[in-house]
Amino acid sequence: MKEISRRDFIRGTAAAIAGAALFHGNTFTEAQAEEAGGKITGSSKVYFTKEISPDSLVRIYEALGRELPGKVAVKISTGESKKSNHLRPELIGKLVGKLNGTLVECCTAYGGNRQDVRKHWKAIEERGYKEIAPVEIMDESGEFSIPIKGGFHLEADIVGEGLKNYDSVLILSHFKGHAMGGFGGALKNISIGIASSNGKANIHTAGRTQTAKGMWNKAAAQDDFLESMADACKAVISYVGTENMLYISVANNLSVDCDCDGNPKKPEMADLGIFASADPVALDQACYDAVVNAEDPGKAALIRRMEEKHAIHTVEAAAEHGLGSREYELVVI
């Protein structure tokens, strides 16, 4: 089977990618798939557009074909500093307004300007998020535990009390590298992102402690940490309901460092575009594949970061939990 040129994919050449699907990084036209004795049957659809703009964010949400019900939380990262590569208000404002959404965050579990609630609010205001939508720091009012049945390591996930205020959640993520997880995308935004400070400690230590203070002395083995993120995802998705969650990831400013880094390394590869799905596993797999299969030589540093941290194991663990499929069909809009 021949792969469609990744250059054609990145450039968005319609003739070359019409009907394309990705299965664990292999790209086929429908004719090529049938020639090999099969059909395109990816169990989840991932939508893609190369254009990164307020209008394309709205279009890709509409392509998902499902409205989020009731009061909508839009989970973002507000970034550790103005230098961080977090999604800017001017990019996301139109979509958040369309949803009449509330931007939500939780405090971090490390020293910085977002562990303390007052400093976190100051950061949110300085970044301009309050100018585009209501904002809530979900663990400002407390936290609660969601039991996890059949978790790899965790018996419960500790999340911000404010999660109870919403009927549905859009996980709006910036896909990029991460110093601990290898990459940060939808699954990290669900797990670490919605966890309270103590919940973040619970995940990072694979359940060894539920207190942020001193957590780094009890850090878990790498795969245990990644599996604990999958455990936390299972809890949140079970609590909110699969039908009440959607996922969009913007693959731009592809630094090896996360938005939790106040002074991230400059991106070495070009922006890819926006990906969206009703399946967070397929979405993270698609973003990962897009980096790996890109013809951009600047991808090397990000791939190295992902491989060193065994980043794909979070996707594997989430799939094992039944949270989605690693097989997917890519639909270009």
Order of alpha helices (4+ residues) and beta strands (2+ residues): alpha-alpha-beta-beta-alpha-beta-alpha-beta-alpha-beta-alpha-beta-beta-beta-beta-beta-beta-alpha-alpha-alpha-beta-beta-alpha-alpha-alpha-beta
